[in-house]
Amino acid sequence: MEVQVAVSKISKYATRESGDTLEMVERPHGGISFVMVDGQRSGRSAKVISNLVARKAVSLLAEGVRDGAAARAAHDYLYTHRQGKVSATLNITSVDMDSRTMVLCRNNHCPIYIVNKDGLTTLDEPVRAVGVHRNTKPIVTEFPLAAPTLAVIFTDGILSAGSRKGRLLDIPQILQELCPDGNCSAKTVADAIFEAAYALDDQRPVDDISLLVVAVLNKRSASDSRHLELTFPL
């Protein structure tokens, strides 16, 4: 098997800096984790908050702390640092080679979509953002790595796409049409969802958008080398 990851990200229209932060860290026992944080509001103030939460979570994951514990510690840190007056949404998405599982840790009202040979599953249990309520806990979903599997994680800029004109993005429909069994490249899915959201906002996003797609596929390369590609406009 191989893991493919694709990220699409853009700031709110007419805002210089995105309030979303997405970080990647290798797990000390094998595997990789992605930390996605959406700070309260947008712009520079939101970026300060999302960076603070992401740095705390990443540092703990790099030390071998489990995902759920890292999320709770990041919440405690923000709660203490800002006295419960500032919130952020948090997702930790991990491919854990030690347990051979995918771990989805969620403190975000946005759902997570999973597609595999059994069809589409939506993870949308009510959960609190971090930073405000003292005993906030994440919802953690873990399942064995198997190909094909596709996971779609995003911040609320995706949900608000088209809201100015009363339109909504139907991600389940996109996934059902494009990849009903989960056997698609991560980039193909990320591009389709991002472009649909961008079009709904008439190329002027009403909120910061961050989109993460993780695909577990049957191995396609003869090499064991790893590759990362990044496009970053200046």
Backbone torsions as a table, in degrees:
resi	resn	phi	psi	omega
1	MET	NA	161.7	171.7
2	GLU	-139.2	155.6	177.7
3	VAL	-108.4	130.5	173.6
4	GLN	-116.2	140.2	-179.8
5	VAL	-131.3	135.6	176.2
6	ALA	-134.3	139.1	179.8
7	VAL	-127.6	136.1	170.9
8	SER	-127.1	137.0	-170.8
9	LYS	-151.9	137.4	176.1
10	ILE	-154.5	150.0	-179.9
11	SER	-86.7	163.6	175.4
12	LYS	-56.3	144.4	-178.4
13	TYR	-56.4	135.3	178.2
14	ALA	68.0	16.2	175.0
15	THR	-114.2	126.0	-173.3
16	ARG	-66.6	-38.1	-173.0
17	GLU	-124.9	136.0	178.2
18	SER	-74.6	141.7	174.9
19	GLY	-84.4	-1.5	177.3
20	ASP	-92.3	146.5	173.7
21	THR	-130.3	135.8	175.2
22	LEU	-131.2	122.3	-177.9
23	GLU	-123.2	153.1	178.8
24	MET	-122.5	140.3	178.0
25	VAL	-145.4	139.6	174.8
26	GLU	-78.5	139.7	-179.1
27	ARG	-83.7	138.9	-173.8
28	PRO	-64.4	-22.9	178.9
29	HIS	-102.6	13.2	178.7
30	GLY	106.4	135.2	-179.3
31	GLY	112.9	-169.8	-174.6
32	ILE	-148.6	148.8	178.5
33	SER	-129.2	147.2	176.0
34	PHE	-121.9	131.0	-179.9
35	VAL	-114.4	119.2	-179.4
36	MET	-117.6	124.4	-177.2
37	VAL	-131.1	135.6	176.0
38	ASP	-116.5	107.8	-179.9
39	GLY	-74.6	153.6	-179.5
40	GLN	-57.3	135.8	-177.0
41	ARG	68.9	-144.6	-177.6
42	SER	-149.0	174.7	178.1
43	GLY	79.7	-159.4	-172.9
44	ARG	-60.6	-42.1	-178.3
45	SER	-63.5	-39.2	178.3
46	ALA	-68.6	-35.7	179.7
47	LYS	-64.8	-38.5	177.6
48	VAL	-59.4	-44.4	-179.6
49	ILE	-67.3	-47.0	-177.5
50	SER	-65.7	-36.6	176.1
51	ASN	-63.3	-41.6	-179.2
52	LEU	-60.6	-47.2	-178.9
53	VAL	-67.9	-43.6	-178.0
54	ALA	-64.1	-43.0	-179.8
55	ARG	-61.0	-41.8	179.8
56	LYS	-63.8	-46.9	-178.6
57	ALA	-64.4	-44.6	-178.5
58	VAL	-62.7	-42.7	-178.7
59	SER	-62.8	-37.7	179.6
60	LEU	-72.8	-41.6	177.5
61	LEU	-61.5	-38.5	179.4
62	ALA	-66.2	-22.1	178.6
63	GLU	-91.4	-0.4	177.8
64	GLY	96.1	6.6	177.5
65	VAL	-69.2	139.3	-178.8
66	ARG	-68.0	155.1	-171.5
67	ASP	-57.0	-48.5	-178.7
68	GLY	-61.7	-40.3	178.7
69	ALA	-68.1	-37.6	178.1
70	ALA	-64.7	-39.3	178.5
71	ALA	-65.8	-42.2	179.3
72	ARG	-65.5	-38.7	179.0
73	ALA	-67.4	-38.3	177.8
74	ALA	-64.3	-39.8	174.7
75	HIS	-60.7	-49.6	-178.7
76	ASP	-58.4	-39.2	-179.0
77	TYR	-64.9	-47.0	178.6
78	LEU	-66.3	-40.9	179.7
79	TYR	-59.4	-43.4	-179.2
80	THR	-73.3	-43.1	-175.8
81	HIS	-65.1	-38.1	-177.4
82	ARG	-113.5	14.6	172.7
83	GLN	56.3	35.8	175.8
84	GLY	71.5	18.7	-175.3
85	LYS	-104.8	-4.1	-176.8
86	VAL	-133.5	139.1	-179.0
87	SER	-116.5	164.2	173.6
88	ALA	-154.7	147.1	171.4
89	THR	-91.6	149.7	-174.0
90	LEU	-140.4	130.7	169.2
91	ASN	-126.4	133.3	169.9
92	ILE	-117.9	122.2	-178.3
93	THR	-120.5	121.8	-173.3
94	SER	-129.9	141.7	164.7
95	VAL	-107.4	105.2	-172.8
96	ASP	-99.1	109.0	-177.4
97	MET	-79.2	-15.9	176.9
98	ASP	-70.9	-46.7	179.2
99	SER	-94.9	-7.3	-176.7
100	ARG	56.8	46.9	-179.7
101	THR	-133.2	161.3	165.4
102	MET	-101.6	132.9	-177.9
103	VAL	-117.9	124.9	179.4
104	LEU	-117.3	110.9	-176.1
105	CYS	-111.8	124.5	-166.1
106	ARG	-132.0	121.7	164.2
107	ASN	-125.4	66.3	-171.0
108	ASN	-154.3	130.9	179.2
109	HIS	-70.5	-16.2	176.4
110	CYS	-70.9	137.3	179.5
111	PRO	-72.2	164.5	169.0
112	ILE	-112.9	136.0	178.1
113	TYR	-108.4	132.8	177.0
114	ILE	-122.1	132.0	178.5
115	VAL	-125.3	130.5	174.7
116	ASN	-146.4	-165.5	-176.5
117	LYS	-62.5	-19.3	178.9
118	ASP	-89.1	-1.8	179.0
119	GLY	108.8	-154.7	-173.9
120	LEU	-98.4	132.2	174.0
121	THR	-121.4	136.0	179.1
122	THR	-111.8	125.3	174.6
123	LEU	-100.1	103.6	-174.2
124	ASP	-140.4	28.2	176.4
125	GLU	-61.5	142.0	178.9
126	PRO	-59.0	136.5	-179.3
127	VAL	-152.7	151.7	-179.3
128	ARG	-91.2	148.6	169.0
129	ALA	-68.4	163.6	180.0
130	VAL	-85.6	156.9	169.7
131	GLY	105.0	-16.6	-171.6
132	VAL	-114.0	-53.4	-175.5
133	HIS	-93.4	131.6	-167.3
134	ARG	-56.1	-46.1	-172.6
135	ASN	-102.4	35.6	-179.6
136	THR	-64.8	134.9	177.3
137	LYS	-126.5	153.0	174.8
138	PRO	-83.0	163.1	166.4
139	ILE	-98.9	124.5	-176.1
140	VAL	-114.0	126.6	176.0
141	THR	-119.5	129.8	-178.1
142	GLU	-134.6	135.8	178.8
143	PHE	-149.0	155.3	-176.8
144	PRO	-62.6	144.7	175.0
145	LEU	-67.2	127.4	179.0
146	ALA	-152.2	144.9	178.3
147	ALA	-105.7	137.5	-1.6
148	PRO	-91.4	143.6	173.0
149	THR	-142.3	138.7	-179.1
150	LEU	-131.0	132.0	176.9
151	ALA	-123.5	133.6	-178.3
152	VAL	-120.4	119.8	-175.9
153	ILE	-127.0	140.5	-175.2
154	PHE	-158.4	164.5	174.0
155	THR	-94.5	176.1	-169.0
156	ASP	-76.0	-2.5	171.6
157	GLY	-63.1	-27.8	175.4
158	ILE	-70.1	-42.5	-179.0
159	LEU	-66.9	-33.3	-176.9
160	SER	-86.5	-4.5	179.6
161	ALA	-58.0	127.4	179.7
162	GLY	86.9	-1.5	-173.8
163	SER	-65.6	-26.5	179.8
164	ARG	-64.0	-25.7	-178.7
165	LYS	-116.6	17.5	177.2
166	GLY	71.0	24.5	179.4
167	ARG	-108.9	151.5	-179.9
168	LEU	-130.5	148.9	178.5
169	LEU	-86.8	126.2	-179.5
170	ASP	-100.1	86.9	-177.8
171	ILE	-64.9	-44.1	177.6
172	PRO	-54.3	-39.1	179.4
173	GLN	-65.5	-42.5	178.1
174	ILE	-59.8	-44.7	-178.9
175	LEU	-66.5	-40.6	180.0
176	GLN	-64.8	-37.3	-179.4
177	GLU	-77.6	-37.3	-173.1
178	LEU	-89.1	-37.6	-167.8
179	CYS	-152.0	65.7	-172.5
180	PRO	-67.1	-19.5	-179.2
181	ASP	-113.1	6.4	179.3
182	GLY	81.4	2.3	-175.3
183	ASN	-94.9	66.3	179.0
184	CYS	-137.2	155.7	176.4
185	SER	-69.5	148.5	179.7
186	ALA	-60.9	-40.3	-178.1
187	LYS	-65.1	-40.1	179.2
188	THR	-58.9	-44.5	-178.5
189	VAL	-70.6	-44.6	180.0
190	ALA	-61.3	-43.3	179.8
191	ASP	-62.3	-42.4	-177.3
192	ALA	-65.4	-45.5	-178.7
193	ILE	-69.3	-44.5	-178.8
194	PHE	-62.8	-46.3	-178.7
195	GLU	-64.7	-35.4	177.2
196	ALA	-65.7	-42.8	178.5
197	ALA	-65.7	-43.0	-179.5
198	TYR	-62.5	-40.0	179.0
199	ALA	-67.8	-39.5	179.0
200	LEU	-61.7	-31.1	178.3
201	ASP	-89.6	9.9	-178.9
202	ASP	53.9	40.5	179.2
203	GLN	62.1	21.7	177.1
204	ARG	-133.2	79.0	-173.5
205	PRO	-55.2	133.5	179.8
206	VAL	-79.1	-11.6	178.7
207	ASP	-154.3	163.5	174.4
208	ASP	-59.7	138.8	179.5
209	ILE	-119.0	128.9	169.6
210	SER	-134.4	132.7	-176.4
211	LEU	-135.7	128.6	179.5
212	LEU	-124.3	127.7	177.0
213	VAL	-123.2	126.5	178.1
214	VAL	-118.8	124.4	-179.5
215	ALA	-120.2	132.2	171.9
216	VAL	-107.5	117.3	-173.4
217	LEU	-127.3	161.0	171.8
218	ASN	-62.2	138.9	-172.5
219	LYS	-57.6	131.8	-177.0
220	ARG	-113.1	-13.4	-175.8
221	SER	-110.9	145.4	177.4
222	ALA	-80.8	-11.6	-176.7
223	SER	-99.1	151.2	175.3
224	ASP	-95.1	8.6	-179.4
225	SER	-71.5	155.3	179.0
226	ARG	-111.7	147.4	-177.1
227	HIS	-137.0	143.2	176.1
228	LEU	-133.9	130.5	179.6
229	GLU	-122.8	135.2	-176.8
230	LEU	-135.0	133.1	171.7
231	THR	-117.1	122.4	-171.1
232	PHE	-134.6	103.3	-178.9
233	PRO	-67.8	142.7	179.3
234	LEU	-105.5	NA	NA
